[in-house]
Amino acid sequence: MKIAVIGDTHLGYSRFYEDSFTQAKAAFEDAQEKADLILFLGDLYDSRVPTLQVLGEAITIFSKIKKNVYAIHGNHERRSKGNLNAVELLEKAGLLTHLHMRGEPFTHEGEEVFIAGMGNVPDDLASKALGRLKGEITPPENAFSILMLHQSFKEYVYGENLASIHDLEQLGYTLYLNGHIHATKEGMEGRFLIPGSTVLTQLTKEETKPKGYILYDTKEKTHRFVEIPSRKFILEEKTFEGATPQEVSERINEAEDALRKENPEAIIRFTLKGTLKEGFRPTDLNLPRTPNTHIDNRLNRVQLKGEMEKIRELRKNNVPVQELSEQKLRERLKGKITLFDPQELFERLLEGPEAAREALKRKPSKKL
């Protein structure tokens, strides 16, 4: 059986909005031609509550897929218990099967595989969730079994208390598939695979590599990366020493013009390092403002070290600010308030004070 593994399409991603749809569509259309089954690993959307336009585009993509699709939700779709997430919405429309804390067998031409999934949970609750998964689902001993995840693991993301991919061995699956990481990775001698994202989001060196998905052969137990058409991403570093703002601007403009001649539609990121001439500050620069050119201005970085240290401290676990805030709220409320779900309160707070007050008025709900 050939299985296509796709992750992190981030439909509706504002920076590269159209790319998010065209490149996701390319991945799913190609997968439908090459695979017997499609597995999706979360972060289908970029927003927990996508706009009607984004939902419409997703429905259009999935309504054209004739192969079975099994999916989990990612951290961008995760919502508090009792609230429908945007991946479950597609399941209600009959377009895919959403697997969260459950598993199902799938048979194709006499070959059976068992597929289980655990949608994203906050990293500080991941170990507990994996323990619950082990207690509730046991993969068949003689079947090819797959576990779909959307989590951070310390082999690929910095974090003091993150799980290791080797902790998954006790769960007893043949193959582990993980989203969340936006670059293609593998571990456990090919038994742990990450397809990466289909759209550029983080503008990092790893994302200069091709975008695509993984095609896995269950009989041969082999896999290959399938590249999809995507816009080229160019990352260049420029170093200056005692330069004036005008000298920096001229050099960057010349470099951009040269790159655009060969790659007019490319996404370009310049990283500026070094120092400006005494008396000038990075804010004095007049740099390119074209839509597909991005500037990472690190000039005079030593002078900004104090401010950067504060940001690093905030992101020391490589957790998005919103998720970090949720984690802190749970820690402060632990053992003090049990009448509501902290995550639900956090979501209501984001909507506004009135929504938060309404959440507090509700009757107690069952624990997760």
Secondary structure, 3 states (H helix, E strand, C coil): CEEEEECCCCECCCCCHHHHHHHHHHHHHHHHHHCCEEEECCCCECCCCCCHHHHHHHHHHHHCCCCCEEECCCCCCCCCCCCCCHHHHHHHCCCCEECCCEEEEEEECCEEEEEEEECCCCHHHHHHHHHHHHHHCCCCCCCEEEEEECCCCCCCCCCCCCCCHHHHHHHCCCEEEECCCCCCEEEHHHCEEECCCCCCCCCCHHHHCCCEEEEEECCCCEEEEEECCCCCEEEEEEEEEEECHHHHHHHHHHHHHHHHHHCCCCEEEEEEEEEECCCCCHHHCCCCCCCCEEEEECCCHHHHHHHHHHHHHHCCCCCCHHHHHHHHHHHHHCCCCCCCCHHHHHHHHHHCHHHHHHHHHCCCCCCC
